[in-house]
Amino acid sequence: MTANTAGPADSVASGSSGSGSSGSGSVGSHPSGSGSVAAGPSGSVAVGGAASTAPVTAAPGLEQRAKAVLPGAAYEFYAAGADEHISASEATDAWRARRLLPRVLRDVSSVDTGLELFGSSLALPVLAAPTAFHRMAHDEGEVATAAGVAAAGSLMVLSSRATRHPEDVAVAAGPWWYQVYWLRDRDVTRRQVERATAAGARALVLTVDAPYVPPRTTAPLPLPRDDELCRSVGAGTRLPGWEQDPSVGPGTISELRRMSGLPVLVKGVMRADDAEACVAAGAAGVIVSNHGGRQLDRAAATADVLPSVVRAVGDRVPVLVDGGIRTGTDVLVALALGARAVLTGRPVLWALAVDGAEGVSGLLDSYRRQLSTAMALAGAARLSEVGPDLLHS
Ligand SMILES: Cc1cc2nc3c(=O)[nH]c(=O)nc-3n(C[C@H](O)[C@H](O)[C@H](O)COP(=O)(O)O)c2cc1C
């Protein structure tokens, strides 16, 4: 478990050495393979521009820094929301609209942001969401992301649209899960799942909110053309059998469990009745998500639907959430609304583009420091003390 001395977030040096410990130096070492892969030198990382020397933090401005170094089509693809970008642009504001009711006279001289999640000890309840095509942001792609996530003591969900093979990512990663689409060509799905399981994935995440994928950008994506993996996952170049099967149903959960022997979380759940169906079908966890506003535009904000899903699921399985979570205080709000942990998508891509593995670890370290400070100021010394009473209704 991780014990941090809470303090004003800004007073702690940000960034990480990438050597397996987190930036503040007060975080216990993480039982991951984080030390086994050196974080890439920041000078070798950014695609399309020089890496910035300023540390990466979960702060306004990170996206602009990434935009300055990313190829235009890569930035557009990462930033895109569906249609009119209504859901994508409302996500963060929905967290920010919540108000807190801080407790006082509690001993917060030491704050612990650590947790156990499906057998993995994590330094913070902020996971890297599955996102496609990291090689557009960094030459090392998902390997660099995994190294950064491990250095911060967190967990990465590797996308099945990743541009590095799971075995390579596993060498750099701490604990990691594998995200699955139920593909039209079931043999491809089976091979992907078996490969990820053999490489050491600790859980599967079945994404169910993308039975069809709307076109997101028109410009060709800057993925290496000569790389077979990039061709087979890449939008515009993949074979029809690699597209999602829109007939995916609750039975898929048990099929994946049988295929892998791993717990299966379902990602993309927005409704209490669907969450109930997932749990009844054997889901080990539910991830409330609208895919970062990239699927159905005008889908509700995850902050607004999280409480109804939490009520439906109760304490049978953990509920996680993503979408627009940008600060440690957003994380505190999500936990107070009943999430066990959160995931963050685009900020990880921005951090990867700006400063590779070090950028990713710096980002997650800053989420941890901000959360630690927010918990201290709200009167919660550990995550088990974060509850709905902290919210001003
Ligand atoms: C560029 C990009 C690619 C994504 N690719 C995937 C994917 O391959 N699989 C998946 O389940 N979700 C994917 N997502 C959705 C994320 O997992 C996550 O739900 C979303 O990014 C959370 O919102 P945030 O970016 O505001 O944090 C992607 C999101 C983005 C922005």
The ligand as an ORCA input file, in Angstrom:
! r2SCAN-3c Opt
* xyz 0 1
  C      -7.854      7.960    -29.252
  C      -8.736      7.052    -28.484
  C      -8.731      5.702    -28.784
  C      -9.539      4.829    -28.050
  N      -9.456      3.487    -28.319
  C     -10.171      2.626    -27.559
  C     -10.017      1.226    -27.752
  O      -9.244      0.769    -28.587
  N     -10.759      0.413    -26.966
  C     -11.619      0.888    -26.007
  O     -12.272      0.120    -25.318
  N     -11.760      2.217    -25.802
  C     -11.055      3.082    -26.546
  N     -11.157      4.423    -26.301
  C     -11.999      4.910    -25.190
  C     -11.179      4.998    -23.894
  O     -10.894      3.726    -23.395
  C     -11.914      5.762    -22.791
  O     -13.199      5.230    -22.637
  C     -12.015      7.265    -23.034
  O     -10.872      7.753    -23.678
  C     -12.187      7.980    -21.693
  O     -12.352      9.344    -21.881
  P     -11.174     10.426    -21.738
  O     -10.354     10.317    -22.984
  O     -11.934     11.695    -21.639
  O     -10.402     10.097    -20.490
  C     -10.381      5.313    -27.033
  C     -10.377      6.681    -26.738
  C      -9.557      7.546    -27.442
  C      -9.558      8.991    -27.073
*
